[in-house]
Amino acid sequence: MKVEVQSLCNRIFISHNRKGHRAFAVFLLSFFIGIRRRGVSDMRCRSPPLHLDFEHFKNSDGRYLW
């Protein structure tokens, strides 16, 4: 009887261990998918912001650059 109880406990520990590994694998997979998406989106050509006005840039002295 002791052997059956020990084997039942081992099964419980193995199932908990598998759940932990599965959660960790899902986390890693989602993390790598996020990195790949960000990497692909960073390679695209980006347009400049709409509020850029080159006539209104100031120097460190406070003077405007023309």
Stockholm file with secondary structure:
# STOCKHOLM 1.0

chainA/1-66         MKVEVQSLCNRIFISHNRKGHRAFAVFLLSFFIGIRRRGVSDMRCRSPPLHLDFEHFKNSDGRYLW
#=GR chainA/1-66 SS CHHHHHHHHHHHHHHHHHHHHHHHHHHHHHHHHHHHHHHHHHHSCCCCCTTCCGGGCBCTTSCBCC
#=GC SS_cons        CHHHHHHHHHHHHHHHHHHHHHHHHHHHHHHHHHHHHHHHHHHSCCCCCTTCCGGGCBCTTSCBCC
//
